[in-house]
């Protein structure tokens, strides 16, 4: 994923996302999958072709010229849903050519998350992305293989498919395949964590990263979620990691705030709720 820190790129992404919403309006699942595939494909093309990438993101040329270039190259190669999204992205002013590529990738990921959301499977996708990130991050050789920017994308994808195909949601599989094929300088575990955060943001929920010395039952997790929602006055998604070394048995991080022994009142409230 690309973190768009420049105001111009954030505005460009916002405009492109509005066009994406129009493109997915009324679309069937297969159409959204096709839209995402085409956006990923164009992002990959621009990632390979530096001259084209710079031309389509050149803010010194007028937007119509950039649109004409994009249409001339892509109008017969992508579908009717993808083309307006790509044109909107190209017409926008990005702070750098790389931000345009990252923006197209993020639009593709958002399309897949929209598909999962409409199918009522967004929670499952978020949980799978988080868990896969932890699993792959704990396997040093596997992560090195999947994160290698010089590795053959097809070979890396084949390794991934043997590990998870048929075991996760189709949207999860596609998101991870694309990440492994083009890690863009990130470790795969980092990319998976970003994807899980994007999934949570899609539901407008904050994320609590939980490290617990002991497994929490479903009932305890429900109580913990309710307590955190009371504390922070907003919905909270739980990402749970078992860590026997955690002192006090439980450590919770929400945003920049860590709930541990230094925040005794809140910690005591949590423990009391879990024990009830």
N, C-alpha and C positions, 0 to 999 in steps of 0.2 A: 504494500500500500504506500501511497505517497501522502506525506503530511503537508498540506498546503498552508504554509505559514504566511505567504504574501497575500495582501488584501486583494490584488487583482486576480490571483488564481482562485481564491475563495469565492469571489463574485462570479468568475467564469464557471466554477463548479455548481454554484447555486442555479445559474441560468440553465446549465446543461441538465441538472437534475429535474427541473421543471419540465423540460422537453422529454426526459425519460419517463416521467409520470404519464404524460400524454401518450407516449408510445406503448406503454403497458396497459393503458386503460382498455378494458374489454378483451384483452389478449388471453388466449388459451395458454396452458402450461408449456406446450411444445413451442408456441410462438415466442414466449419469453425466453425459453432456453436458446432458441435460434438467435434472438436479439443479442443475448449475452455472448454467445459464441462469436458473432460477428464483431461486436465491440472488442472482445479479447483479440480477435484476429487483426483488427486494424491497429490496436495498440502494439501488438507484436510486430506488425509491418513497420510502424514508425520507430519502434525500438531498434530495428535492424537498419533502416534507411535514414541515416543522419541528415542527408541533404533534404529529403522530403519532410522529415520531422521539423527541421528549421524553417522550411518554407511555409508549412501549415501553421506554425506558431509565431511567425514573424509579425510582431506588432507594428512594424514600420510600414507594412503594406495594408491596403484597405481590406475590410472584412469581405467585401464582395469578391475580390480577387482570390482570397483564400478559399471562399466557398466554391468559386468556379473551378479551382484546382481540385478540390476534394470531390466535387461532383464528376468532373471529367475522369478521375481515376476510379471512383468507387460506385457510380450510379448503377452500373450493370453487374456489380459484384456483391452488393449487399442488398438486403430486403427493404421493403417499404417502411418497416418500423425502425430499422437501424439508421437509415440514411439521415432522417431529420435530426436524430440525436448527434450523429457525427458532425453534421453541418453546423448545428448550434455550438458544439464544442470548438470547432475550427473558427467560427466567426468571433468567438469570445477572445478576450485578451488575457493570455496566461503570462505569468512572470518568467517562464522559461519553457523551452521545448519539452524538457523532461516532465514538467508539470502537466502538459497536455497529455503525454503518454500515461502518466499516473492517474490523471483524471478519467481517461477512457477506461482504464482498468477498474477504477472504483465504480464507475457507472455500470460496468458489466457485473460486478459483484453485487451492487445494489439491485440490479434486475433479478438476479438469482434469489436474493433475500426476499424480494417482493413475491416471487413465486412461492417460496417456502411459507411466507406469511399468509398468503391467500389459501394455501392448503392446510393451514393450522399446524405447520411443522417447524415454525421458527424457533420455538423453545428447544426442540430436539436438535436442530442444526447448531444452535449456539452451544449447547452442552457438548455435542460431539467435537466441535472445533476446539473447545477448551481442553477436553480430555486428550484429544490427539496431540495438541501442543505439548501437554505434560509428558505424554508417552514418548513422543519423538525427541523431546528435549532431554529425556533421561537416557536415551540410547545414542551415545556419542558417535559411533561409526555410522549408524543409520542417518543421523542428522547431517553428518559431514557429506555423505553420499547425496542426499536429497537437496542439500543447500549448495552444492558445488556449481558455480556459475558456468564452468567449462564443461560440465557433464552433458551428455546427450539427453535432451528433454524426453524423447520417446522412451529411452531406457529407464530414466528415473520414474516416469509415469507408470511403466510396466511394473517396477518394484512396488510402487505405491498401490497399484491395483491388486497385486497379489496379497497385500497386507489388509486392505480395507474394503475392496469391492464386494458388494452384497452385504456388508456389515454396517453401513451407515446410510443416511439419507442420500438420495441422488444429488440434491443440491450441495450437501457437504462434500461428496466425492468430487463434483465438478469444481468447487471452490479450491479444494486442496490440489487437484490436478493442475489447475492453472497456476497456483502458487509455486508448486514444485517445478513446473516447466519454466517459469520466469521469476525466480526469487528476487531479482533486482537488488542484490547486495545484502539481503536479509537472511538470517538463519530462519529455517522453516518454522521452528517453534515460535520465533518472534512474530512471523507473519500470521501464524494461526491464532496467536493471542490477539493481534490486531483485528483479525476477522471476527473473533468472538466478541470483541468490544463493538465492532460495527454492527453485529447482530443485535447486541443489547441496546445500542443506540437506536436501532431501527424501531424498537419497542418503547423508546423513550424511557429506558430504565437505567439507573445507575448500577454499577457492578461492585459487589463486595467480594474481595479476594480473601478467602478463609483458609487459614492454616490451622489444622486441628491435630492434637496428639492422638485423637481417637475418632473412629468413624461416627458420623451423626446419622441417626435414623431419619426416615422421611418426616416423622412427626417433629423431631427436633429441628430439622431444617425449616419446616413450616413455621415453627415458633420463632426461630432465629430471624427468618425473613420478616415476620410480623413486627418483631421488636425493632429491627433496623429501620423498618418503614416508619415506626413511631418516632424513632430518634431523629431521622433525617427528613421526615415529612415528605417522602417521595418513594415510589416503588424501587425495590432493590433486587437485582439478580445475583444469586449466590454462585460463586465458583469455588468449589471445595477441594483442598489438597491435604492429604494426610501426611503429617510430619511429626513423628514421635518426639523430636527434639524441642518442640515448642514448649516453653516454660508456661506454666499455668494452664496448659491444655488447649488454649484457644487464642489465636491472633487474627484480627480482622483489619483489613485495609480498605477504606472507601475513599476513592480519590487520593488526596494527599494526607488524609488523616488515618492514623493507626490507632486502633482500639486495643490497648493491652493494659498492663498493670499501672501505667501512668495515667490512665483515664478510669480510675477505680469505680466511679459511680456508674458509668455506662457498662463496664465489664461486669459489675455485680448484678445489674439489671439483666444482662444477657444470661449469666449463669443461673440466676433465679428462675428466669423463664424456661430455660432448658431443663431445669430440674423439676419443674412443676408437673 
